[in-house]
Amino acid sequence: MKSACLSLLLVTACWALPFRQSGFLDFMMEDDAGSGVPEVSPEPVNPPVFAMPAMPKCPFRCQCHLRVVQCSDLGLKEVPEDIPDDTILLDLQNNKIAEIKENDFKNLKGLQTLILVNNKISAIHNKALSPLTKLQRLYLSRNALKDMPPNMPKSLQELRIHDNAITKIKKATFQGMSNIIVMGLPSSLSELHLDANKITKVTAASVQGLKNLAKLGLSDNDISSVENGTMANVPHLRELHLDNNALTSVPSGLADHKYIQVVYLHVNKIAAVGTGDFCPPSINSKKAMYSGISLFSNPVPYWEVQPTTFRCVFQRSAIQLGNYRKK
């Protein structure tokens, strides 16, 4: 019985067609080759419509990346439009911008750094900076400003505005502040750079309220005097740059200042230096030793300066006297 079943299976196998390996394309062409399966016409399907993603906003020819917008060296004559609202740093240096208009920065409420160095700015609208409530750094050096920018945000920490044509600083108010700041500067400032302008005098009122100021740059002006009480209004000052001016004496108040460490007075007209100009009578009353005092290129006879004059200096190499050289 078993042999009969085996014989039947062998006969059936002989009738079967030989095995043929099908490739991937063979399966796709089965209906054309006559597989025996009736061909069904598929219903027409409309291709899916994909919406084009919105392109990120960026001013023409500028570069935008990680909330930083760089529009420098493009020959721009005005602040460009389409600046992303979430920008935190805007670089517009080395252009030909002559005026900052009222609405140039109206949507940039999160801007922290604004760079406008080396343009032709001579006017800034009274309300142009008002929307910038989080601005910390404002760089306006090498422009044509005759006055300080109006209504600067009270969040400002660093202002660089050297190499302009500023001659004096007027009274100004700040948006949201009830009191008048005499100099028109926010009390949060830690650095103020007014180098290379046309300032002739520093008054105590001009720095009133700047209790957080750590660095004051007034180099390359025409300053002939620093009013008594000026140093007391900047109690946390660390660096004072008064080089390349017309001072005839060391500014008063340095000996009583507890924190000042660097004083640049070179290239002036200082003819004498006394033992009480820099250091207090008691060394214990000064909390920070001087790390740099420059007096070179002054008509002071350095060989007559008493050694005790610099008793509160960290080391002798920090003192630079030198010979008198004319400008």
C-alpha positions in Angstrom: 0.0 0.0 0.0 2.9 2.4 0.9 4.6 1.7 -2.4 1.4 2.5 -4.3 1.1 5.9 -2.6 4.8 6.7 -3.3 4.3 5.8 -7.0 1.3 8.2 -7.2 3.3 11.1 -5.6 6.1 10.6 -8.1 3.8 10.7 -11.0 2.2 13.9 -9.7 5.6 15.5 -9.3 6.5 14.7 -12.9 3.4 16.5 -14.1 4.3 19.7 -12.2 6.1 22.6 -13.9 9.8 23.1 -13.0 10.5 25.7 -10.2 11.6 29.1 -11.4 12.9 31.9 -9.0 10.9 35.1 -9.4 12.7 38.4 -9.2 11.2 41.6 -7.8 10.3 42.9 -11.2 8.6 39.6 -12.1 6.1 40.1 -9.4 5.2 43.5 -10.8 4.7 42.1 -14.3 2.7 39.0 -13.3 -0.6 40.4 -14.7 1.0 41.2 -18.1 2.5 37.7 -18.2 -0.9 36.0 -17.7 -0.9 34.9 -14.1 -4.5 34.0 -14.3 -5.6 36.6 -11.9 -8.1 39.0 -13.5 -6.7 42.5 -13.8 -8.6 45.1 -11.8 -8.3 48.7 -12.9 -7.4 50.8 -9.8 -9.5 53.8 -9.0 -7.8 57.1 -9.8 -6.2 58.6 -6.8 -5.4 62.3 -6.6 -1.8 62.9 -5.6 -1.4 64.4 -2.1 -1.0 68.1 -1.9 1.7 69.2 0.5 1.8 72.8 1.8 5.1 74.6 1.3 6.7 75.3 4.6 6.9 79.0 5.5 10.4 80.3 4.9 12.0 82.0 7.9 12.0 85.8 7.8 15.4 87.4 7.1 16.3 90.7 5.5 17.5 90.6 1.9 21.3 89.8 1.7 21.6 89.5 5.5 22.5 86.3 7.3 20.2 85.0 10.1 21.1 82.2 12.4 20.1 81.3 16.0 18.4 84.7 16.6 21.5 86.5 15.4 21.1 88.8 12.3 24.2 90.0 10.5 23.7 92.8 8.0 27.2 94.4 8.2 29.2 95.7 5.2 26.2 95.8 2.8 26.1 99.5 2.0 22.7 99.9 3.6 21.3 103.4 3.8 18.6 102.5 6.3 17.7 99.8 8.8 16.3 96.9 6.8 12.8 95.5 7.1 11.8 91.9 7.9 14.1 91.6 10.9 12.9 88.5 12.9 10.9 89.5 16.0 13.0 87.1 18.2 16.4 88.6 17.2 18.7 89.0 20.2 21.7 90.4 18.3 21.5 92.8 15.4 24.7 93.7 13.6 24.5 96.7 11.3 28.0 98.0 11.4 30.0 99.3 8.4 27.1 100.6 6.4 25.8 104.0 5.3 22.9 104.5 7.7 22.3 108.2 8.4 19.2 108.1 10.5 17.5 105.8 13.0 13.7 106.2 12.5 10.9 105.8 15.0 9.8 102.3 13.9 13.1 100.8 12.9 13.2 98.5 16.0 9.5 98.5 17.0 9.1 94.7 17.0 12.5 93.8 18.5 11.4 93.6 22.2 13.9 90.8 23.0 16.9 92.5 21.4 19.9 92.4 23.7 22.8 93.7 21.6 22.6 96.4 18.8 25.7 97.2 16.8 25.7 100.4 14.7 29.4 101.1 14.6 30.9 102.9 11.6 27.8 104.4 9.9 26.8 108.0 9.2 24.2 108.3 11.9 23.5 111.9 12.9 20.0 111.6 14.2 18.1 109.1 16.4 14.3 109.5 16.7 13.1 110.1 20.3 11.1 106.9 20.3 13.4 104.6 18.3 15.0 102.9 21.3 11.9 102.8 23.5 10.7 99.3 22.4 14.1 97.8 23.3 13.2 97.0 26.9 15.8 94.2 27.1 18.7 96.0 25.4 22.0 95.5 27.3 24.7 96.6 24.8 24.5 99.6 22.4 27.5 100.3 20.2 27.3 103.6 18.3 31.0 104.4 17.8 32.3 106.1 14.7 29.2 108.0 13.7 28.2 111.6 13.4 26.2 112.1 16.6 26.3 115.5 18.3 24.1 114.4 21.3 23.6 111.3 23.4 20.8 109.0 22.1 17.5 109.9 23.7 15.3 107.6 25.8 17.8 104.8 26.2 16.4 101.6 27.9 17.0 101.4 31.6 18.2 97.8 31.0 21.3 99.1 29.2 24.6 97.9 30.7 27.2 98.9 28.1 27.3 102.0 25.9 30.1 102.6 23.4 29.8 105.9 21.6 33.3 107.0 21.1 34.5 108.9 18.0 31.5 111.0 17.4 31.0 114.8 17.7 29.4 114.9 21.2 30.2 118.1 23.1 27.9 117.8 26.1 25.3 115.6 27.6 21.9 116.9 28.1 19.2 116.0 30.7 17.0 113.2 29.6 14.3 110.9 30.9 13.7 107.2 30.4 10.6 105.5 29.4 8.8 104.1 32.5 11.0 106.0 34.9 9.5 108.7 37.1 12.8 110.4 38.1 15.1 112.4 35.9 18.6 111.1 35.3 20.8 114.1 34.9 23.1 112.5 32.3 20.4 110.7 30.5 22.0 107.3 31.2 20.5 104.3 33.0 21.9 103.4 36.4 22.5 99.8 35.3 25.5 100.8 33.1 28.7 99.0 33.9 30.7 100.4 31.0 30.6 103.8 29.3 32.9 104.7 26.4 32.9 108.3 25.3 36.4 108.4 23.8 37.3 110.6 20.8 34.5 113.1 21.1 34.8 116.9 21.9 34.1 116.8 25.6 35.9 119.6 27.5 34.9 119.1 31.1 33.6 116.3 33.4 31.2 117.4 36.0 30.0 115.5 39.1 26.4 115.7 37.8 27.4 114.1 34.5 27.9 110.7 36.2 25.3 111.1 38.9 23.4 107.9 39.5 25.9 105.6 37.8 26.6 103.6 40.9 27.3 100.4 39.0 29.7 101.9 36.5 33.0 99.9 36.5 34.7 101.3 33.4 34.7 104.9 32.1 36.4 105.8 28.8 37.0 109.5 28.1 40.3 109.3 26.1 41.0 111.5 23.2 38.8 114.4 24.1 39.6 118.0 25.1 39.0 117.6 28.9 40.9 120.2 30.9 39.2 119.6 34.3 37.3 117.0 36.3 35.0 118.5 38.9 35.3 117.7 42.6 32.9 115.0 43.6 32.9 113.2 40.3 34.7 110.2 41.7 32.3 109.9 44.6 29.4 109.5 42.2 30.9 106.4 40.7 31.8 104.5 43.8 32.4 101.1 42.1 34.6 102.4 39.3 37.6 100.1 38.5 39.0 101.8 35.3 39.3 105.4 34.4 40.7 106.4 31.0 41.5 110.1 30.7 44.6 109.9 28.5 45.1 112.2 25.5 43.3 115.2 27.0 44.3 118.6 28.4 44.4 117.9 32.1 46.8 120.1 34.1 46.5 118.1 37.4 45.5 114.7 38.7 41.7 114.5 39.1 40.6 114.9 42.7 39.0 112.1 44.6 41.2 109.2 43.5 42.8 108.9 47.0 39.5 108.4 48.6 38.1 105.9 46.1 38.1 102.4 47.5 37.9 100.3 44.3 39.7 102.0 41.4 42.6 100.0 40.1 43.5 101.5 36.7 44.0 105.2 35.9 45.3 106.3 32.5 46.5 109.9 32.5 49.2 109.8 29.9 49.5 112.5 27.2 48.1 115.4 29.2 49.6 118.6 30.7 50.1 117.4 34.3 53.1 119.2 35.8 53.1 117.9 39.3 52.1 114.7 41.3 51.6 114.9 45.0 51.8 112.2 47.7 48.1 112.4 48.3 46.9 112.3 44.7 46.4 108.6 44.4 46.7 107.0 47.8 44.9 107.6 51.1 46.9 108.4 54.3 46.1 104.9 55.6 46.6 102.1 53.3 44.0 100.0 55.1 41.2 102.4 53.9 41.7 101.3 50.2 40.2 97.9 49.4 41.8 97.5 45.9 45.4 98.2 45.1 46.3 99.9 41.9 47.4 97.6 39.1 48.1 100.3 36.5 48.9 104.1 36.6 50.1 105.8 33.5 51.6 109.3 33.6 54.1 109.3 30.7 54.1 112.1 28.1 53.3 114.7 30.8 55.6 117.6 31.8 55.9 116.2 35.3 59.5 115.9 36.5 59.3 112.2 37.3 62.6 112.3 39.3 61.0 114.6 41.8 58.0 112.3 42.5 58.2 110.9 46.0 58.2 107.1 46.4 55.4 107.3 48.9 53.2 108.7 46.2 52.5 105.2 45.0 52.4 103.4 48.3 49.0 101.7 47.4 50.2 100.3 44.1 50.4 96.5 43.7 53.9 96.5 42.2 56.4 99.0 40.9 56.0 97.8 37.3 52.4 99.1 37.3 53.6 102.7 37.3 54.5 104.3 33.9 56.1 107.7 34.2 58.6 108.2 31.4 59.7 111.5 29.8 57.6 114.3 28.6 56.8 114.2 25.0 54.7 116.7 23.2 51.6 115.6 21.2 
